[in-house]
Amino acid sequence: MLLRKYIGIAFLLLPFFCNGQSSLGIVPNPVFDIETNYTTDQMVLKDVSDTSIQDIHIYTPIQKGHYPAHYLSNLGHAYKSLVINDWRQIGFDPGFHQTDRYFFFSDKVRYYSTKTPFTQLTYSFGQKNENYFDASHSQNITKEINLTLDYRRLNSDGIFAQNATSCNTLSLGGWYSSKNGRYDVFANFLLNNYKIQESGGWALDNVFKDAAYKRDKSIIPVKLQEDAQNLWKQKEVHFKQYFNPFKNTFSDTTVAKDFKAARYFTHDFTWQKNNLIYTDQEEDSTFYYDYFIDSTATEDRTNYSKIGNRFSFFAQNDTAANLHFEYLAFVAYEFYKYRQNTLSENVHQVFLGSEIKTAFLDNRLSTALSGQVALTPKYFGDFLITTNNTFQLKDTNSIAFGAVIKLSSPTYREEHFMSNHYRWNNDFKKIFTTTLFASWEQPKWLLSTEVRTHLIQHFIYYDTISQPHQYDAPIWQIQLQARKDFDWRMFHLGIMGVVQYNTGKEVLRLPNFWGRTTLYYQGGFIKGKLHAQLGFDVTYNTNYRGDAYNPALMSFYLQDKEKLTFYPVLDVFFNIHIKRARLFFLYQHVNSGMFQGGYYTAPDYAMPDRNIKTGVVWQFFD
């Protein structure tokens, strides 16, 4: 099946390679005046046209544009960040964030403004029926109304036993803008459907040294049977309205792709429903410590829904003024309904918040300060303060510095949980976190650096038997991130890395270093009609005692069983740009078996062996 796919791709590309002789040098691709832009409901337009093939082979939601992370043996499975990821929110939080990178969220939905229908298709495939398909279509029904459909499907049978994944996400969105510019509404309906088989990991140790499994690791026995799985279904309706009853007094109408009015009111509405189900029909499995409900089978259900309304007012002065000023204030109300076996909770919460932005010295210096606080009794005093300041130096140099200060309540899941195998009731203290950061960008030198420090008080972790606990001592971490690129003629070298050190290593375990080096040759071929990159990535992180994974909780927990050992992983890629199509051929983990036979991304969960991936991204403007 996989061979037939590659042969089909080869025939599709054959006409491009049989059209004249190749020539050295890069000839720019033609530029189309498409007049197609997109925005989120924050109302800042951006150009949709993208012809770059830079890192197009890094296509997965886990790797693309995010902090480094490892996933468990198969794309679509649970993942673990290799750096501190501050996902906590203030106020009530059900505590389920295990699939955030795979799901659609309303604040990330794109809305388009286009004179012609716009379509973008992304498709990639690999062995064991791995498929990643992402389709977007948008068109204006009238000058005032635009409709958009986004669909994403990620599924794979997995190289190892009992490891299949399936994730389907759908977004139906619409944007209406009145003729007089006084009213806009962005609306969307989201469906997220996530289903994964849970193996519990390999049931054998030292698999990489066992010759019986060298050729076929799919026959390695696992700890759970075929019916163990996690299922998550999420539905969401969201709309945001902009009301502008004021006369627009802007004297500067050339602000690039920013069409906010000087003053306006907004109203956000969100309805969301979540159903999480963990099932395992094996009787008296020795995988679990306890059985509280049924010893013959497990079917744990968690249901929660949310209704939220937010009202805000925004104002800014004339963008042509020497001192630019923006102000936003909001009040928000949310209602949660939470059910898990005999647990039941109804939560009402209110937030107040504001944001101030200024820019002066010809926009070379800008600063932003925002804050919000929870007012309802149980979560009273939770707050979030952020500040971000940027100073544009000469020669496009820029420095930025800021802080994030937060006091957040424990998630409901950390304090209360009741399932067939786990239950607890805790009374944890609030978690206080402070993050300070400073960065420097030097485009002329192709250099960027950033320093971050984190201070966490009352850190919550899951111990070696998957029970949540609170760490009394403060945890401090310093983190240095850097990227440097080198260009010489037709060659490009990129080096990026993260160095980090933290206290409290007995409860917060992270590698001291993660890095990726990219080297490729870039050229134009076939009279400049084909723009291509041929190169490789080398990714590596240092050894550390990584967390284990608990499928019944869909979470990671501390383990003292083993220290995970790693080696540099080599991926070879060939990226191509032909007219409006961008293609990649990726040979992952080329050096599999050359060192220690393989490595684990978590105890008993191995990184897949070498495999080939192929993909295409195609934009249509008609």
Protein Blocks (a to p, Z undefined) as FASTA:
>chain_A
ZZmmmmmmmmmmmmmmmgcjadedjdddddddfkpacddfkopacdfbdcbfghklmmbf
klnopacdddehiahiacddfbdcdfbcehjdehiaklmmmpccfklpccdddfbdcddd
dddddehhiacddddddddfblmbccdddddddddebjaghiaccddddddddddddfko
paccdddddddddddddekiaabehklmmmklmmmmklpccfbdfklccddddddddddd
dddfbccfbfbfkbghiabdfbdcdddddddddddddddfbghiakbmbdfkbmkbccdd
dddddddddddddddddfkbmbdcddddddddddddddehjbccddddddddddddddee
hhlaccdddddddfbfklgoiacdddddddddehhiacddddddddddddfklmpccdfk
bccddddddddddddddddddfknopacdddddddehiacddfkopacddfbacdddddd
ddddddehjaccdddddddddehklmmccdfbdcdddddddddeehhlaccddddddddd
dddddddddfklopacddfkbccdddddddddddddehjbccddddehklgoklnopacf
bghiacdddddddddddddfZZ
